[in-house]
Amino acid sequence: MQHQPGVTGHDWLIQASPRMARPKPAACPTHRRIAMRPLLVADPPVPFRPAPREEFAFGPLFAALDLWEHSGWPLERIREELRGTRGAFRGWGAPVHPALLAWTAHALERYAAAREREQSAARAAGLPPTTPVKQQWTVRTRRRDVPDTHDARQYEQTVWGRAYASADGTVRDLWIPSLGRAKQSRPAAELATVARVVAYGSPTPRRRARSEPPPTATDDRVLPGLVRVFDVGCADGLFERLLAEHPAEVKKRYETDGAPAFRAVVAGAGTRPGEDCVDCKALAGCTDLKRAPRLWNGKPQAVARRRRSVSAWDLRLHGECPAQYHLVRQLHLNDLSAEGAGARRGRAVDSLLNERHGEQPVHGCRERQSPDAAGLRATTGLDEASAREAAGMLAEHRLLCPLNGLGPDEQVLVQHPVTAYVPELDVVVLAVPDLVYTHRGRWIWRETKTASRPLWEGRSLLRSFPQLALGVLLFHAGALGSDPRRSWVELEYLREGHGDSRLERLDPGSADIVDEARTVIAGLAQPLLDDTTYEPRTGRHCHGCQARTWCRPGTAYVADHPRPDAPVTGTKTNTTDRGDSSV
């Protein structure tokens, strides 16, 4: 088989983890197909560039669990080790952010307590105890002399999590940690694959990256009588049993749910630029990913780093607090704090508009009846005040809806990903405008913002809303394949009350607008790309930070600057203020 442009090496080995069977509508089929072939490498080669901070949240936790489960360390000794760490934990990986070390101590305690509760319940049910397994399970086929229809001669399936087995081998458990709450379910194909590896896999030592597996198959002659899969929440310490089956049942489950999903991924064709571009080995040969050199005239990073993505939300969050960007956006830490009323209201408006704008055939919202507050309360769960505000915003939107009077031949794309690659920075730029549509040959990018305050007249729109600046630059670079002189970037600013909402337009064909957009994005992007420490920067945003629980400066700031009326909110990709939400 001829290699995909941009990669070289061998494609006879297919190695899959259960997450590859997980449905992912925005995934790139070519990226997933190549990712399952570990002996294929990028061409030209991409040098290894270590991260200045640990970017895998579970890395320190698994190192700590190894000390507890395999080295016999008591939990208090491990916590002391975490508290005394300055740099990499136990010498593994990259230096760990202090807040991630604090999160690790928190998660370790909750994980250990969950395991002890489950084992106590298992003993009461008459099941034998399970103890940690050092080497993770793998299912490997025997290497063939002749490749199959996918040019594969050997298959491997691996699993991720913490493995346990009873002394007599009759029970095997896998515990899969989640960063927040324990998941009550997982996609059928993913769970089926997890169960198959646990049931039929053999303990297998780790190999170096891109090294070849042995030609022999893994030994599945001694099977357990019971396979169990658990999900455990590192933030709440609760666990859910997702599956408890005999290997025969597991086999049927895999044949029904898992195998078809894997066959589809192995044979995947076509490209879909987006988040997958960041880790794609074939990026250099992809002709569908738009190149946008000098998008904002950025300078190469002071310290060479592996390829990264940048979005408007990344830039804004890092501008507020570098630590929050690292902990929330890169590590995805979540203290389960409740979402504020403003964010819930914005999310409800966002959901309803997306649903309406995505209907076929296209209808403008002026033709529709706006829901009243009572209806919104019943369908969204909003409180009375938020439902009233949302109803007012939706009524305002009826007059500003871009689909009013739109012809049947026009294109309407809801939440359409726009992706571009800045080669000199090795950065993938990601944007998801609320709406992109055509009108008489003109492409228009619409961002909608819900707010409780009037639009600030003393500051330019591009500085107030970096997503508009990024939209201008992406239009100017031709990322949507359109002439910027025949395009608009719009802001729909919704407030409750007649006459309070606004529609503002920006011309991406204007040299002055483009220059200002470059200045705005460069001022936010350069500090982010050069950052290697992600130090906390305290401020009012600390009140709504999902990682504040583990951030000492942020916790101290909130204690010294109480805001009883401040919402404690979760993040949303386009949030502009913790009390308001972009849609």
Sequence and secondary structure as in RCSB ss.txt:
>XXXX:A:sequence
MQHQPGVTGHDWLIQASPRMARPKPAACPTHRRIAMRPLLVADPPVPFRPAPREEFAFGPLFAALDLWEHSGWPL
ERIREELRGTRGAFRGWGAPVHPALLAWTAHALERYAAAREREQSAARAAGLPPTTPVKQQWTVRTRRRDVPDTH
DARQYEQTVWGRAYASADGTVRDLWIPSLGRAKQSRPAAELATVARVVAYGSPTPRRRARSEPPPTATDDRVLPG
LVRVFDVGCADGLFERLLAEHPAEVKKRYETDGAPAFRAVVAGAGTRPGEDCVDCKALAGCTDLKRAPRLWNGKP
QAVARRRRSVSAWDLRLHGECPAQYHLVRQLHLNDLSAEGAGARRGRAVDSLLNERHGEQPVHGCRERQSPDAAG
LRATTGLDEASAREAAGMLAEHRLLCPLNGLGPDEQVLVQHPVTAYVPELDVVVLAVPDLVYTHRGRWIWRETKT
ASRPLWEGRSLLRSFPQLALGVLLFHAGALGSDPRRSWVELEYLREGHGDSRLERLDPGSADIVDEARTVIAGLA
QPLLDDTTYEPRTGRHCHGCQARTWCRPGTAYVADHPRPDAPVTGTKTNTTDRGDSSV
>XXXX:A:secstr
    TTEEE  SEEEE GGGGS  TT  HHHHHHHT TTEEESS       SS   THHHHHHHHHHHHTS   H
HHHHHHHHT  SSBTTBSS   HHHHHHHHHHHHHHHHHHHHHHHHHHHTT   EEE SS EEEE    SS  TT
S SEEEEE  SEEEEETTSSEEEEEEEESSS  S   HHHHHHHHHHHHH EE     TT    SS    SS  S
EEEEEEEETTT  EEEEEEE HHHHHHHIIIIIHHHHHHHHT  S   SGGGGG TTGGG SSSEE TTSS    
 SS    EEE HHHHHHHHH HHHIIIIIIS         HHHHHHHHHHHHHHHHHT SS   GGGS    HHH
HHHHH   HHHHHHHHHHHHHHHHH TTTT  TTS EEES  EEEEETTTTEEEEE  SEEEEETTEEEEEEEEE
 SS   TTS HHHH HHHHHHHHHHHTTTTSS GGGEEEEEEEE SSTT  EEEEE TT HHHHHHHHHHHHHHH
HHHHH SS     SGGGGG TTGGG HHHHHHHHHS  TT       TT SBTTBEE 
